[in-house]
């Protein structure tokens, strides 16, 4: 082998060696790149796991939150409120209006919550021209009461402990329907069963009673009658 052939062979060996080194370097870089690319992927998986766990925790705790919320405010028990002189949606007889004797109709109720400590009654007219008109405010009816007689607070005594508030006629007690001529108005008799007695004094209004009974309503009965001229 002459000197020229030896030089060529050496050059080939250097080329092969160089290529091997480059291949090794590239392989190492590829491995590093692969490891680097895996890290974000693992991070994403971890974050998804954290988010999923948080969602499940919220869903599992939701029923407990619902149980802690007072059912008195969201879903008060419904019970039956009726009157012998008129039925639900019926016409209120003239006797119980300002055109007649202007006394309250008889009321009676059933299926009220057994835990009731008192009742509050509000009678109003949402069809009045100036806005809802209050006709009667009555509170601290005994929790074991089941009815109110006709002309309660006037010719008939109120149940023991019951108190009357001020209506929008600026009078204490019942003020019957007295609408202007035209379409008949609706009059809502709303009876609330409460878990306490209300500590109210003076000229008590509908707003006062509504504020005082917040958080104490166990159930509600409602009766609507109509009257027109």
C-alpha positions in Angstrom: 0.0 0.0 0.0 1.5 3.3 -1.1 1.4 6.5 0.8 -1.5 7.9 -1.3 -3.7 4.9 -0.5 -2.9 5.2 3.2 -4.0 8.9 3.3 -7.3 8.1 1.5 -8.0 5.2 4.0 -7.2 7.5 6.9 -9.5 10.1 5.5 -12.3 7.6 5.2 -11.8 6.4 8.7 -12.0 10.0 10.0 -15.2 10.6 7.9 -16.8 7.5 9.3 -15.7 8.4 12.8 -17.0 11.9 12.4 -20.4 10.6 11.2 -20.6 8.2 14.2 -19.9 11.1 16.5 -22.5 13.2 14.9 -25.0 10.3 15.0 -24.3 9.8 18.7 -24.8 13.5 19.4 -28.0 13.5 17.5 -29.3 10.5 19.3 -28.5 12.2 22.6 -30.2 15.3 21.6 -33.3 13.3 20.4 -33.4 11.6 23.8 -33.2 15.0 25.6 -35.9 16.4 23.4 -38.1 13.4 24.1 -37.7 13.8 27.8 -38.4 17.5 27.5 -41.5 16.9 25.5 -42.8 14.4 28.0 -42.6 17.0 30.9 -45.3 19.3 29.6 -47.5 16.3 28.9 -47.1 15.0 32.4 -47.9 18.5 33.7 -51.0 18.7 31.7 -52.2 15.3 33.0 -51.5 16.5 36.5 -53.4 19.7 36.0 -56.4 17.8 34.5 -56.4 15.5 37.5 -56.4 18.4 39.9 -59.3 20.1 38.1 -61.3 16.9 37.9 -60.8 16.3 41.6 -61.9 19.8 42.4 -65.1 19.4 40.3 -66.0 16.1 42.0 -65.5 17.7 45.4 -67.9 20.5 44.5 -70.5 18.1 43.2 -70.2 15.9 46.2 -70.6 18.8 48.6 -73.6 20.3 46.7 -76.3 18.1 48.4 -74.8 19.0 51.8 -75.1 22.7 51.0 -78.7 22.2 50.0 -79.4 20.5 53.3 -77.9 23.4 55.2 -80.1 25.9 53.5 -83.3 26.5 55.4 -86.3 24.9 53.6 -88.5 27.6 55.2 -87.3 30.2 52.8 -87.2 28.1 49.7 -90.0 25.7 49.9 -92.6 26.6 52.6 -95.2 23.9 53.3 -98.5 24.6 51.7 -101.7 24.2 53.6 -105.4 24.8 52.9 -107.1 28.1 53.7 -110.9 28.4 53.0 -113.9 30.5 53.7 -117.6 29.5 53.8 -118.9 32.7 52.1 -116.8 32.2 48.9 -114.5 29.7 47.3 -111.1 30.1 45.6 -111.4 32.6 42.7 -115.1 33.3 43.6 -116.9 36.5 44.3 -116.7 38.0 47.7 -120.2 38.8 49.0 -121.1 42.4 49.3 -121.5 42.0 53.1 -117.7 41.8 53.5 -116.9 45.0 51.5 -117.2 48.7 52.0 -120.6 48.6 50.2 -122.0 46.3 52.9 -121.2 45.7 56.6 -117.5 45.9 56.0 -116.7 43.0 58.3 -114.1 40.2 57.7 -115.3 36.9 56.3 -115.0 33.7 58.2 -111.8 31.8 57.5 -110.7 28.3 58.4 -107.6 26.2 57.6 -106.4 22.6 57.7 -103.1 20.7 57.3 -101.0 23.5 58.8 -97.5 22.6 60.1 -97.8 21.0 63.5 -94.7 22.9 64.7 -96.4 26.3 64.2 -96.1 28.7 67.2 -98.2 31.4 65.6 -99.9 32.6 62.5 -99.8 35.9 60.6 -102.5 37.0 58.1 -102.2 39.6 55.3 -105.0 40.6 53.0 -104.2 42.8 50.0 -105.3 43.8 46.5 -102.6 43.8 43.8 -105.0 45.3 41.3 -105.4 48.7 43.0 -104.7 51.7 40.8 -102.0 53.0 43.1 -100.3 49.7 43.6 -100.9 46.8 46.1 -103.5 48.0 48.7 -103.4 46.4 52.2 -106.8 45.5 53.7 -105.8 43.6 56.8 -102.8 42.8 58.9 -103.1 40.3 61.7 -100.4 38.5 63.6 -99.6 36.4 66.6 -102.7 34.2 66.1 -102.1 31.1 68.4 -100.3 28.2 66.8 -103.1 25.8 67.6 -105.8 28.0 66.0 -107.8 26.6 63.1 -110.2 29.4 62.2 -111.3 33.0 62.5 -114.9 34.0 63.0 -116.8 36.4 60.9 -116.3 40.1 61.9 -113.1 39.1 63.9 -111.8 42.1 65.8 -115.2 43.9 65.5 -118.3 42.0 66.5 -116.3 38.9 67.3 -113.3 38.8 69.6 -109.9 37.9 68.3 -108.2 34.7 69.5 -106.1 35.2 72.7 -102.8 37.0 71.9 -103.7 38.0 68.4 -102.9 41.6 67.3 -104.0 43.7 64.4 -101.9 46.0 62.4 -102.6 49.1 60.3 -104.1 48.8 56.9 -103.8 51.2 53.9 -107.0 53.0 55.0 -104.9 54.1 57.9 -107.0 52.2 60.3 -106.4 49.2 62.6 -108.1 46.0 61.7 -110.0 44.9 58.6 -111.0 47.1 55.8 -113.1 45.4 53.1 -112.8 45.6 49.3 -113.7 49.0 47.9 -112.5 49.1 44.3 -113.3 51.8 41.8 -115.8 51.0 39.1 -114.5 48.7 36.4 -113.0 45.3 36.2 -113.2 43.2 39.4 -110.1 43.2 41.6 -108.5 40.2 43.2 -108.1 40.0 47.0 -105.5 37.7 48.4 -105.9 36.2 51.9 -102.4 34.9 52.9 -102.0 33.0 56.1 -98.4 32.3 57.3 -97.5 29.6 59.8 -94.5 30.7 61.9 -92.1 29.0 64.2 -92.2 31.9 66.6 -94.3 34.8 67.9 -93.5 38.2 66.5 -92.3 40.9 68.9 -94.0 43.9 67.3 -95.7 46.9 68.9 -97.3 50.2 67.9 -98.8 50.8 64.4 -97.6 47.7 62.8 -97.8 47.6 59.0 -97.6 44.8 56.4 -93.9 45.6 55.8 -93.2 45.3 59.5 -94.7 41.9 59.7 -93.0 40.7 56.5 -89.6 41.8 57.8 -90.2 40.2 61.3 -91.2 36.8 59.9 -88.3 36.4 57.5 -86.6 33.1 58.3 -89.5 31.9 60.4 -92.1 30.8 57.8 -93.0 27.1 58.1 -95.9 27.1 55.7 -98.5 29.2 53.8 -102.1 29.0 53.0 -103.7 31.3 50.4 -107.3 32.1 49.3 -108.2 34.6 46.5 -111.6 36.2 46.1 -112.9 38.8 43.6 -115.0 41.9 44.0 -116.0 44.6 41.5 -118.5 47.4 41.0 
